[in-house]
Amino acid sequence: MDNPFLNFAYLPTSQKVLDIAFKKAMRSSTQVSTNAPILIKAKKKEGERIKVAIKVIIDKILKIIKSVPIIDELPDFYRELASILVDADELKLTLGKLNGILPVLSKIERESVKQLNKIERPKEGDQIRRATFGRVSSILYKQDKNLKYLNGLRGALRSIPSLDYTQPCVVCAGAPNVGKSSLVKLISTNKKIEVQEYPFTTKKLILGHLIIKKRFEEIRVQIMDTPGILDRPMSERNAIELQAILALKLIADVIIFVFDPTPSSGYSVNSQLDLYQEITQNFSKDGNIEIIVVLNKMDLAKESEINHLIERINLKKGSYFLTNALTGENSQELILHLQERFEQ
């Protein structure tokens, strides 16, 4: 399904909303007979301006509120990921505060129109409309903090990848700076993944695809790049790491675990092995999910470093892939393995 937050409406500042509402209000007109008394015209004109301004503001706020899906009603992946990225309770509270001003604005409109009906001089209509706009402005200014808060969440929630639950998903995992992003960039359609020589470049889930063409159909295997995970207790992992854990937990059909046998990543082989064991034990679902081992950076690794890692994991020949994700060396073998895996 598409990311449910893609329609999260743009959130202008309170001043911008007021400018739009008041400008539209002052341009509005109402049908009044040219022979009507000036007092009647003033009542109609200022009443219409008040109604238009408040309607524009209410419509804008309603659009914002309705554009944010109810997190508790989302599928597990989107619900849990949204809860990692934002404080769900704070989001509900903020939307509730915005929703709370709608009946107040409607009440102001009713009171102002009632006052207009009692005026005895045309200029009193202008005074009431100005006073009404002042009250409305005061109310909306108090929501500026909430609008800015929602706008800050909007980017993070809209960046969640859109998943197709009918297609398989391969999740690439490992410690930071071992070459996960380079590998996903290499084997998937997503060539815009940022790759740097320092850890924690990847701060969110990034999706690409591997297209497998069969005789009568096309399989789009989803390839997900994840942030690096540190070897430490779950309670100590931050929101960036928890995104990777969530992907492994909820959407992985196959896991590619990437090792760096060299010291270049900054993370020891022992810490990477501990992480590998954790993922194998917790996310392979009793062996039902295949874990593909990739030993990356073959251009930098010594033969002794590679053999040491192979022995520690007890890997048999042909049960792992030795790659250089930067140059693409041996990547075709990994792609062929995935094709055979999902063509069945």
Residue, then its C-alpha position, 0 to 999 in steps of 0.5 A: m500500500d502507499n505510505p498513508f502519510l503521503n497526503f499529509a497536508y502542507l501546513p502554513t503558518s497561522q499568519k499565512v492562513l489568516d492572510i489567505a482567509f482575510k484576502k478572500a473575504m475582502r474580495s467576496s461579495t453578496q447579492v443585494s438589490t441596488n435599491a436596498p438601503i445602505l444599512i442593509k448593504a453594510k450588514k450583508k457585505e460585512g456578514e459575508r466577509i466574516k462567513v467567508a473568512i471563517k469558512v476558509i480557516i475552518d476548511k483549511i484546519l479540517k483538511i489538515i486534520k483529515s489528511v493525517p491518518i489515525i495511527d492506531e488503525l494503520p497496518d502493523f508496519y506503518r503503525e509501529l514505524a510512525s510510533i518510532l518516528v513521532d510521539a503518537d500521543e503528542l500527535k493526537l493531542t496536537l490534532g485535538k487542539l486544532n480540532g477544538i478551535l473549530p466550534v469556537l470559530s463557528k460560535i464567533e461567526r454566529e455572534s458576529v452575525k447576530q451583532l450585525n443584525k442589530i447595527e444602526r449605522p453602516k460604519e458599525g458593520d465595519q467595526i464589528r467585522r474588524a473586531t471579529f477578524g481580531r478575535v479570529s487572529s488571536i485564536l489562530y496565533k495561539q495555534d502557531k506552535n501546533l502548526k509548526y509542530l505538525n509541519g516538523l513531523r510531516g517530512a519524516l512521516r511522508s518519507i516512509p517508503s510505500l510497501d507492496y504487501t503482495q510482493p516479496c521484500v528483502v531487507c539488508a541489515g548489518a552494522p553501520n558502514v559495512g556497505k549495505s547502502s552500496l549493495v542495495k544501490l548496486i542490486s536494485t533500481n534505486k540509484k539515488i541512495e546516498v553512500q558515504e565513507y562514514p557511519f550512520t549516513t542512512k537514517k531511514l528506510i530506503l526502498g528499491h526494487l529488483i525486477i525479475k521477468k518471467r515468461f508471463e509475469e514480472i516480479r518486483v522484489q522490494i529491496m530495503d536498505t536499513p540504518g546500521i544497527l549497533d550491538r547493544p541491548m534493545s532498550e539502548r537502541n535509538a529511533i534510527e536503529l529501531q527502524a531497521i529492527l522493525a523492518l526485520k521483524l515485520i516485512a522481511d521475507v529474506i534478510i541479507f546480512v552484510f559483514d565487513p571482515t576488515p577494521s575499516s567499518g570501525y566495528s569489530v568482527n566480534s560485535q558484528l557476529d553478536l549482531y548476526q546471532e541476534i538477528t538469526q535468533n530473533f528474526s529468522k522465524d525458526g529458519n523460515i526466513e532465509i538469511i543470506v550472508v554477504l562478506n563485503k569489501m573483498d578488495l580491502a580484506k585479507e584472506s586471513e580476515i575472510n577465513h576467520l569470519i567464515e570459520r566463526i560463522n561456520l559457513k560452507k562453500g557456496s553458502y555466502f557471497l564475497t563482494n565489493a559493493l563499490t565496484g560491483e564485483n560478484s554482485q551478479e551472483l547475488i542477483l542470480h541467487l535472488q532471482e532463483r529464490f523468487e522465481q520458484 
